Amino acid sequence: MIQFKNVSKWYGDYLALDDINAQVKQGEVIVVCGPSGSGKSTLIRTVNRLEPIQKGEIYVDDTPVHTCRSIDELRSHIGFVFQQFNLFPHMNVLDNLMMAPVMLGRMNKKQAQESAETLLERVGLSHKAGAFPAQLSGGQQQRVAIARALAMRPRIMLFDEPTSALDPEMVNEVLLVMKSLAKDGMTMVCVTHEMNFARDVGDVVWFMDAGKIVETAQPEQFFTQPASDRARKFLSDIKH
Ligand code: ADP
């Protein structure tokens, strides 16, 4: 569903992605890990062209992202969940979920509301439909952000450190929602430091360092027998 072919990206003269070749199959859960600054966030942001690339090609299904003219259409099929929840602060939870499908003409108001209510139930927040983001905990806001991304019925979900801004006791409620999505067969690319999540839910780990995907492995193999010194050091660092 996603293919990177010889992708390189520079910020000025700094090479942030260095000849990336990788693919994501339908229904796969990819966990992207690696040290800070290794290019993880940049990589997933290229998928919906939040970051342009200077070399190579990226395809989502058969659509070439790098030359795609209808970028809004492409983005509407790709859900993106950020570290900061980015909810609309002046709208209640239900309106946050209904806005994009209605604005983009995907659903009428009634359909959007029904869909939003179903999604809120799914993330365990039906009772917060009328609340404003500031009235919710971080974990609840992030669950709303996931539901809002799902409201467009995306084919792919991208997560950029979705639990990093949360207090520790709230991490699990967000991971549980992500787990249930994975179980339902959603194609997911998750940048995360949650190694238990990677182990339990990931199909494939991409380990990045210095703008490259240094290792691609099944989680069990990656955690027990990392192939590179860099991955061994990374795993040892996060353990401590
Ligand atoms: P990670 O997600 O692995 O922490 P990032 O993708 O955020 O890494 O960043 C990769 C590298 O690119 C880092 O060295 C970072 O400082 C640099 N970088 C990220 N965004 C920008 C930007 N907008 N302008 C310049 N450099 C950037």
Residues whose N, C-alpha, C, O or C-beta is under 5 A from the ligand:
A	BS01	ADP	Y11 A16 P35 S36 G37 S38 G39 K40 S41 T42 L43
